[in-house]
Amino acid sequence: MARSRGNKIELTAYDDLFETDESRAEAALSKIREIPISEIDEFPDHPFKVLMDEDMEQLVESVKRNGVMTPATVRLKEDGRYELISGHRRKKACELAGLETLKCEVKELTRDEAIIIMVESNLQRSTILPSEKAFAYKMRLEAMKRQAGRPPKENSSPVGTHLRSDAELAEKVGESRNQIQRYIRLTELVPEILQMVDERQMAFRPAVEISYLSEEQQYTLLEAMEYNDATPSLAQAIKMKKFMQDGKLTDEVIQSIMQEEKPNQREKPAFRDERITKLIPKTVPKGQETDFVVKALEFYNRHLQRSKDRER
């Protein structure tokens, strides 16, 4: 094949002309190498947790026997070190197995391209916490929005040209746009309440409504939840949000709302310890158990005092 430049005629290099899929695959493999773990940095603000669970124990044993089968993905940073994009569990397993290097594929990626790949690779996990989805969706959506405002690279389809970024993300991850926005709202929760969502101590939808409260209001709510030993229902959370929007959500209002009896809510016993509850007569009206126990203790203390007086 010939290419003309002015009056000159250039011939395509023989190797380029007869390059095969196999040779191109070999070229790609040349980017896979063993990299010292000490030279690999974590991905900034990585939203996914690396848990020390049974799966990690099995992965460590597999790495000890067979090494890392699937290379991690990294990109070269300006300072000459590497940034881990996918493979955080594999890296941790190598560390626990006592290995000094990690098999990696080195890719040339921009910051936003790296974010998108990082999120995509981790969303394949079988178990993902609400907080992980929340920060992952937020990071990826922001990256997609930035990409949508840039001129597309050659031979690549521009992100966000035909769809809004949130609509495209919804299509990719199989969630509705509204659900993605709900997850992203969770990033506005204080850490203690977000942990309650992860641990299923608080329902998802009430948590979304609570996310609109200020940090100070959320901590006041946290105290009210602990005091009442209850989490807000969706109706209570919506009510608090409405009071907040009207500028009327005081500490007293939060406490009052949390003390409301929920529909179908079972009355909570005053005491949980069976050693106490079995000593309270059935004739004591509900809600007066504490008064009964206090009076019983007062009577017992007076009895002790009289016994001491007689011994003098």
C-alpha positions as CSV (number, residue, x, y, z in Angstrom):
1,M,0.0,0.0,0.0
2,A,1.5,3.4,-1.0
3,R,0.9,6.8,0.4
4,S,1.9,10.0,-1.5
5,R,3.2,13.1,0.2
6,G,3.9,15.8,-2.4
7,N,6.1,14.2,-5.1
8,K,7.3,11.5,-2.7
9,I,5.8,8.0,-2.5
10,E,6.0,6.3,0.9
11,L,5.4,2.6,1.3
12,T,3.6,1.3,4.4
13,A,6.0,-0.5,6.7
14,Y,5.9,-4.3,6.1
15,D,5.2,-5.0,9.7
16,D,2.3,-2.6,9.8
17,L,0.8,-4.0,6.6
18,F,0.9,-7.6,7.8
19,E,0.1,-6.9,11.5
20,T,-2.2,-9.7,12.7
21,D,-4.7,-9.8,15.6
22,E,-2.2,-12.0,17.3
23,S,0.5,-9.5,17.1
24,R,-1.8,-6.7,18.3
25,A,-2.8,-8.9,21.2
26,E,0.9,-9.4,22.0
27,A,1.4,-5.6,22.0
28,A,-1.5,-5.3,24.5
29,L,0.0,-8.0,26.7
30,S,3.3,-5.9,26.8
31,K,1.4,-3.5,29.0
32,I,0.8,-6.2,31.6
33,R,3.6,-6.3,34.1
34,E,4.5,-7.1,37.7
35,I,4.6,-3.8,39.6
36,P,5.9,-3.4,43.2
37,I,3.0,-2.9,45.5
38,S,5.0,-0.1,47.2
39,E,4.7,1.9,44.0
40,I,0.9,1.6,43.7
41,D,-1.3,4.3,45.3
42,E,-5.0,3.9,46.3
43,F,-7.6,5.5,44.1
44,P,-8.5,8.9,45.7
45,D,-11.8,8.8,47.6
46,H,-12.4,5.2,46.6
47,P,-16.0,4.6,47.7
48,F,-15.9,0.8,47.9
49,K,-14.8,-1.0,51.1
50,V,-12.2,-3.8,51.2
51,L,-13.7,-6.1,53.8
52,M,-11.7,-8.6,55.9
53,D,-14.3,-11.4,55.5
54,E,-14.4,-15.0,54.5
55,D,-14.2,-14.1,50.8
56,M,-11.0,-12.2,51.4
57,E,-9.5,-15.3,53.3
58,Q,-10.4,-17.5,50.3
59,L,-8.8,-14.9,47.9
60,V,-5.6,-14.8,49.9
61,E,-5.3,-18.6,49.8
62,S,-6.0,-18.5,46.0
63,V,-3.3,-15.9,45.5
64,K,-0.8,-17.9,47.6
65,R,-1.5,-21.0,45.4
66,N,-1.9,-19.5,41.9
67,G,-1.0,-15.9,42.1
68,V,-3.2,-13.1,40.7
69,M,-5.1,-14.6,37.7
70,T,-6.8,-11.4,36.5
71,P,-4.5,-8.4,36.4
72,A,-5.5,-5.3,38.3
73,T,-5.8,-2.0,36.3
74,V,-3.6,1.0,37.0
75,R,-2.6,4.2,35.3
76,L,0.8,5.9,35.4
77,K,0.8,9.2,37.4
78,E,2.8,12.3,36.6
79,D,5.1,11.6,39.6
80,G,6.1,8.2,38.1
81,R,4.0,6.2,40.6
82,Y,0.9,4.1,39.7
83,E,-2.8,4.7,40.7
84,L,-4.9,1.7,41.3
85,I,-8.2,1.8,39.3
86,S,-9.6,-1.7,39.8
87,G,-8.2,-4.6,41.9
88,H,-8.3,-3.2,45.4
89,R,-9.2,-6.6,46.8
90,R,-6.5,-8.3,44.8
91,K,-3.9,-5.8,46.0
92,K,-4.9,-6.4,49.6
93,A,-4.9,-10.1,49.1
94,C,-1.3,-9.9,47.8
95,E,-0.3,-7.9,50.8
96,L,-1.8,-10.4,53.2
97,A,-0.2,-13.2,51.2
98,G,3.2,-11.6,51.6
99,L,3.8,-10.8,48.0
100,E,5.7,-7.7,47.0
101,T,4.3,-7.2,43.4
102,L,0.9,-7.1,41.8
103,K,0.2,-8.2,38.2
104,C,-1.3,-5.1,36.5
105,E,-2.4,-3.8,33.2
106,V,-1.2,-0.2,32.7
107,K,-3.7,2.0,30.8
108,E,-3.5,5.6,29.6
109,L,-6.5,7.2,31.1
110,T,-7.7,10.6,32.1
111,R,-9.0,11.2,35.6
112,D,-12.6,11.0,34.5
113,E,-12.0,7.9,32.4
114,A,-10.4,6.3,35.4
115,I,-13.3,7.2,37.7
116,I,-15.8,5.6,35.2
117,I,-13.8,2.4,34.9
118,M,-13.3,2.2,38.7
119,V,-17.0,2.5,39.3
120,E,-18.0,0.1,36.5
121,S,-15.6,-2.6,37.7
122,N,-16.7,-2.4,41.4
123,L,-20.4,-2.4,40.6
124,Q,-20.0,-6.0,39.5
125,R,-19.7,-7.1,43.1
126,S,-22.4,-9.3,44.5
127,T,-22.9,-7.3,47.6
128,I,-22.8,-3.5,47.5
129,L,-23.6,-1.2,50.5
130,P,-26.0,1.8,50.0
131,S,-23.1,4.1,51.0
132,E,-20.9,2.5,48.4
133,K,-23.5,3.0,45.6
134,A,-24.1,6.5,46.8
135,F,-20.6,7.8,46.5
136,A,-19.8,5.7,43.4
137,Y,-22.9,7.1,41.5
138,K,-22.0,10.6,42.6
139,M,-18.3,10.3,41.4
140,R,-19.3,8.7,38.1
141,L,-22.1,11.1,37.3
142,E,-19.8,14.1,38.0
143,A,-17.2,12.5,35.7
144,M,-19.7,11.9,33.0
145,K,-21.0,15.5,33.2
146,R,-17.4,16.8,32.8
147,Q,-16.8,14.5,29.9
148,A,-20.0,15.7,28.2
149,G,-18.6,19.2,28.1
150,R,-15.4,18.2,26.4
151,P,-14.8,17.7,22.7
152,P,-14.9,13.9,21.9
153,K,-11.7,12.0,21.1
154,E,-11.2,10.6,17.6
155,N,-13.0,7.3,17.1
156,S,-15.0,7.6,20.3
157,S,-18.6,8.4,20.9
158,P,-19.2,11.5,23.0
159,V,-20.7,10.9,26.4
160,G,-24.0,12.6,27.0
161,T,-24.6,13.7,23.4
162,H,-28.0,12.0,23.0
163,L,-28.8,11.5,26.7
164,R,-28.6,13.5,29.8
165,S,-25.7,12.2,32.0
166,D,-28.0,10.9,34.7
167,A,-30.3,9.2,32.1
168,E,-27.2,7.5,30.6
169,L,-26.0,6.4,33.9
170,A,-29.4,5.0,34.8
171,E,-29.4,3.0,31.6
172,K,-26.0,1.6,32.2
173,V,-26.5,0.5,35.8
174,G,-30.2,-0.6,35.5
175,E,-31.6,1.9,38.0
176,S,-34.1,4.7,37.4
177,R,-32.9,8.3,37.3
178,N,-34.9,9.1,40.4
179,Q,-33.3,6.1,42.3
180,I,-29.8,7.2,41.3
181,Q,-30.6,10.7,42.6
182,R,-31.9,9.2,45.9
183,Y,-28.7,7.2,46.3
184,I,-26.6,10.4,45.7
185,R,-28.7,12.2,48.4
186,L,-27.3,9.7,50.9
187,T,-23.9,11.3,50.6
188,E,-25.4,14.3,52.5
189,L,-26.0,12.2,55.6
190,V,-23.7,12.4,58.6
191,P,-21.5,9.3,59.0
192,E,-23.4,7.8,61.9
193,I,-26.8,7.9,60.2
194,L,-25.3,6.6,56.9
195,Q,-23.8,3.7,58.8
196,M,-27.3,2.9,60.2
197,V,-28.5,2.7,56.5
198,D,-25.7,0.3,55.7
199,E,-26.5,-1.8,58.7
200,R,-30.2,-1.8,57.8
201,Q,-31.1,-0.1,61.1
202,M,-32.7,2.8,59.1
203,A,-34.9,2.3,56.0
204,F,-33.6,3.7,52.7
205,R,-36.5,6.1,51.8
206,P,-36.7,7.9,55.2
207,A,-32.9,8.3,55.1
208,V,-33.2,10.1,51.7
209,E,-35.6,12.6,53.3
210,I,-33.4,13.0,56.4
211,S,-30.5,13.9,54.1
212,Y,-32.1,17.3,53.4
213,L,-31.6,18.3,57.1
214,S,-28.6,20.2,58.2
215,E,-25.7,18.4,59.9
216,E,-26.7,19.9,63.3
217,Q,-30.3,18.8,62.8
218,Q,-29.2,15.3,61.8
219,Y,-27.2,15.0,65.0
220,T,-30.2,16.2,67.0
221,L,-32.3,13.6,65.3
222,L,-29.6,11.0,66.1
223,E,-29.9,11.8,69.8
224,A,-33.8,11.6,69.5
225,M,-33.5,8.2,67.9
226,E,-31.3,6.9,70.7
227,Y,-33.6,8.4,73.3
228,N,-36.7,6.9,71.8
229,D,-35.0,3.7,70.6
230,A,-36.6,4.2,67.2
231,T,-35.9,5.4,63.7
232,P,-38.2,7.7,61.8
233,S,-40.8,6.3,59.5
234,L,-41.1,7.7,56.0
235,A,-44.0,9.9,57.1
236,Q,-42.0,11.3,60.0
237,A,-39.0,11.9,57.9
238,I,-41.1,13.8,55.3
239,K,-42.7,15.9,58.1
240,M,-39.3,16.8,59.5
241,K,-38.1,17.8,56.0
242,K,-41.2,20.0,55.6
243,F,-40.6,21.7,58.9
244,M,-37.0,22.3,57.9
245,Q,-38.0,23.9,54.6
246,D,-40.3,26.2,56.5
247,G,-37.6,27.1,58.9
248,K,-39.4,25.6,61.9
249,L,-37.5,22.4,62.6
250,T,-36.3,23.0,66.2
251,D,-34.8,20.4,68.6
252,E,-38.2,20.3,70.3
253,V,-40.0,19.6,67.1
254,I,-37.6,16.7,66.2
255,Q,-38.1,15.2,69.6
256,S,-41.9,15.6,69.4
257,I,-42.1,14.0,66.0
258,M,-39.9,11.0,67.1
259,Q,-42.2,10.5,70.1
260,E,-45.3,10.1,67.8
261,E,-46.7,6.6,67.8
262,K,-46.3,5.0,64.4
263,P,-49.2,3.0,62.8
264,N,-49.1,-0.7,63.8
265,Q,-46.2,0.1,66.2
266,R,-46.1,-2.3,69.1
267,E,-45.8,-0.7,72.5
268,K,-42.2,-1.2,73.7
269,P,-41.7,-2.7,77.1
270,A,-40.3,-0.3,79.8
271,F,-37.7,-2.9,80.6
272,R,-36.1,-5.6,78.5
273,D,-34.4,-7.6,81.2
274,E,-36.5,-10.6,82.0
275,R,-35.2,-10.6,85.6
276,I,-37.1,-7.3,86.0
277,T,-40.2,-7.9,83.9
278,K,-41.1,-11.2,85.6
279,L,-41.2,-9.4,89.0
280,I,-43.7,-6.7,87.8
281,P,-47.3,-7.8,88.5
282,K,-49.6,-8.2,85.6
283,T,-52.0,-5.8,87.4
284,V,-49.6,-2.9,86.8
285,P,-51.0,-0.8,84.0
286,K,-49.0,-0.4,80.8
287,G,-46.8,2.7,80.9
288,Q,-46.6,2.6,84.7
289,E,-44.0,-0.1,85.0
290,T,-41.2,2.4,85.7
291,D,-43.1,4.1,88.5
292,F,-43.7,0.7,90.0
293,V,-40.0,-0.3,89.9
294,V,-39.0,3.1,91.4
295,K,-41.4,2.8,94.3
296,A,-40.3,-0.8,94.9
297,L,-36.7,0.4,95.1
298,E,-37.6,3.2,97.4
299,F,-39.4,0.8,99.7
300,Y,-36.4,-1.6,99.6
301,N,-33.9,1.2,100.4
302,R,-36.0,2.3,103.4
303,H,-36.0,-1.3,104.5
304,L,-32.2,-1.5,104.3
305,Q,-32.0,1.8,106.2
306,R,-34.2,0.6,109.0
307,S,-32.2,-2.7,109.2
308,K,-29.0,-0.6,109.6
309,D,-30.6,1.6,112.3
310,R,-31.6,-1.5,114.3
311,E,-28.1,-2.8,114.2
312,R,-26.6,0.3,115.8
